[in-house]
Amino acid sequence: MKKEREEDFEANLTGEEGQGGEQEKSRWFKRISRGILTSTADKKETPEGLWNKCPECNYICTTTELKENLFVCPKCNYHHRIGSEEYFDVLFDNKEYAELFDNIQSKDALGFTDLKSYQKRLDDIHSKTDLKDSMRVAAGKVNGEGVVIACMDFEFIGGSLGSVMGEKFSRAVDYCILHKLAYLVISKSGGARMMESAFSLMQLAKTSGKLSELSDARLPYISLLTDPTFGGISASFGMLGDLNIAEPGALIGFAGPRVIKETIKKDLPEGFQRSEFLLEHGFLDFIVDRKDLKNKLAQLVLLFRN
């Protein structure tokens, strides 16, 4: 029977079966699977989100494996970008924390429109995610030490700095002073939000001023710079930490390397604006792997407290 099926299939390809017409042509697009003629329509597709490919070394692993490794490539140690929820789960004890100031969100005070209105952009993001703005703030314990963590979400308009982020940042400082807690900010941003114009730029001065209050209260402020951290963030509170630390390979700067290269018309040094380059040139205190971040943070808070 198998031989007969193969002969029939060969006849389809060569047109030797003699019946001709459209029926013959349609059968050309069938394939043999385990000796049985089947249609390509029966082919099963792999579900999306099951596998991940490392953009650095092309290593392919399951999403589960990547998550268990804290979203760090098991082969080359490339740190994938993650959001606030993932960082909170990594850092807080038993993944337990209280989110603060989640009742405020951005609005289009200026009626700004480019390709589409700012309000339409906000509505689209709110419909697709649970995020209310580009920063979330939470309080909890890290290895038993009380910490307030403010973390940016790049998914929300590139983690851009707007009036709501500035307000959340400032309220978090007040909360730290009231409860005598350390403050960690995890930066991941393209810079100031152009749709808010001057309101956005005012946040640079506002957040920097609030940090002076935290300093007067003798409470530690730790700035963790992740990939990417640019523009108004690096020009303000991103580089004002008592300790400025970063993840491996993070791109950190003000203007991007492509813009700088086109401006000065010169080739940039290898690894320019990566965290290793900044550490070598004195802009960072140290680089920490994500798997070591929780223990390192708790150690630092304990040292500052003592």
Protein Blocks (a to p, Z undefined) as FASTA:
>chain_A
ZZmmmmmmmmmmnopnongpjklmmmmmpcceehiacdfklpccddehkaccdfklopac
dfklmmmnoopafklopacdddfklmmmmmpghhiacdehklbccddfkopafkbcfklm
mmmmmmmmmcfbfbdcddddeehiacddddddfklgoipacfklmmmmmmmmmmmmmnop
adddddddebjcfklmmmmmmmmmmmmmmmmmmmmnopacddddddddehjllmmmmmmc
fbdcddehiacdfbdfklmmmmnopacdehihiaklmmmnopafbdcdfklmmmmmmmmm
mmmmZZ
